[in-house]
Amino acid sequence: MVNKMASIYSDEYQSVIRTLREARINKGITQESLAKALDRPQSFVAKFENGERRLDVVEFVHIACLLSLDPAVAVKELAKKQTRKAIKE
């Protein structure tokens, strides 16, 4: 059985990616310009936004900072959601 928590398809992971994508779009930043700032091809951004590639924590922090997001706040929000979910179960 696949561990759902480790999946790029989990609700939690998709929420993180959605936050990054929405921040990029709201700031008027293209996938191409974000990729250039990351010194990666545009396909790198497309793949993590489309769920074809998982971000590691270092990549997440770097991308969040480039998008003027506080990565600690995003992680804290994820932890709160996990705690609420665990309490309900």
C-alpha positions as CSV (number, residue, x, y, z in Angstrom):
1,M,0.0,0.0,0.0
2,V,1.3,3.5,-0.9
3,N,1.7,5.9,1.9
4,K,-0.8,8.7,1.1
5,M,1.2,11.2,3.1
6,A,4.1,10.7,0.8
7,S,2.1,11.1,-2.3
8,I,2.2,14.2,-4.6
9,Y,-1.5,13.5,-4.9
10,S,-2.3,14.0,-1.2
11,D,-4.6,16.9,-0.4
12,E,-1.8,18.4,1.8
13,Y,0.8,18.4,-0.9
14,Q,-1.6,19.7,-3.5
15,S,-2.5,22.6,-1.1
16,V,1.1,23.6,-0.9
17,I,1.6,23.5,-4.6
18,R,-1.7,25.4,-5.1
19,T,-0.4,28.1,-2.8
20,L,2.8,28.5,-4.7
21,R,1.1,28.5,-8.1
22,E,-1.5,31.1,-6.9
23,A,1.2,33.3,-5.5
24,R,3.1,33.2,-8.8
25,I,0.0,34.0,-10.8
26,N,-1.1,36.8,-8.5
27,K,2.3,38.4,-8.7
28,G,2.2,38.3,-12.5
29,I,5.2,36.0,-12.7
30,T,5.4,33.6,-15.6
31,Q,6.6,30.0,-15.2
32,E,9.5,31.0,-17.5
33,S,10.6,33.9,-15.3
34,L,10.4,31.9,-12.1
35,A,12.3,29.1,-13.8
36,K,15.0,31.6,-14.9
37,A,15.3,32.9,-11.3
38,L,15.7,29.2,-10.2
39,D,18.3,28.6,-13.0
40,R,16.0,25.8,-14.2
41,P,14.1,25.1,-17.4
42,Q,10.5,26.3,-17.6
43,S,9.4,22.6,-17.6
44,F,10.7,22.3,-14.0
45,V,8.0,24.8,-12.8
46,A,5.4,23.2,-15.0
47,K,6.1,19.8,-13.7
48,F,5.9,20.7,-10.0
49,E,2.8,22.8,-10.6
50,N,1.1,20.0,-12.5
51,G,2.0,17.3,-9.9
52,E,4.5,15.5,-12.2
53,R,7.5,16.3,-9.9
54,R,7.8,16.6,-6.1
55,L,9.6,19.5,-4.6
56,D,12.0,18.8,-1.8
57,V,12.1,21.1,1.2
58,V,15.1,23.2,-0.1
59,E,13.4,23.8,-3.4
60,F,10.1,24.7,-1.7
61,V,11.9,27.3,0.6
62,H,13.7,28.8,-2.4
63,I,10.6,29.1,-4.5
64,A,8.5,30.4,-1.6
65,C,11.1,33.1,-1.0
66,L,11.2,34.1,-4.6
67,L,7.4,34.5,-4.5
68,S,7.7,36.6,-1.4
69,L,6.0,33.9,0.7
70,D,7.2,33.0,4.2
71,P,7.9,29.3,4.0
72,A,7.7,28.9,7.8
73,V,4.1,30.3,7.7
74,A,3.1,27.9,4.9
75,V,4.6,24.9,6.9
76,K,2.9,26.1,10.1
77,E,-0.5,26.3,8.3
78,L,0.0,22.8,7.0
79,A,0.9,21.6,10.5
80,K,-2.3,23.2,11.8
81,K,-4.4,21.4,9.2
82,Q,-2.8,18.1,10.0
83,T,-3.5,18.6,13.7
84,R,-7.1,19.4,13.1
85,K,-7.4,16.4,10.8
86,A,-5.9,14.1,13.4
87,I,-8.2,15.4,16.1
88,K,-11.3,14.7,13.9
89,E,-10.1,11.1,13.3
